[in-house]
Amino acid sequence: MTNNKRKQKKKDTPLFRNNITDVELGQELGSIRQEISQLSQSSISFFASYIV
């Protein structure tokens, strides 16, 4: 399987199964927001250490 075909197959795969509930979606979005927040804090700390 070529690299392009592998990418295409992955792209065609649905991100969520069709019957995801609002609660499950909310939990997933909540965890994504939490991870983004942690990444933001890590980035701020990282860059702050170079500024000082």
Secondary structure, 3 states (H helix, E strand, C coil): CCHHHHHHHHHHCCCCCCCCCHHHHHHHHHHHHHHHHHHHHHHHHHHHHHHC
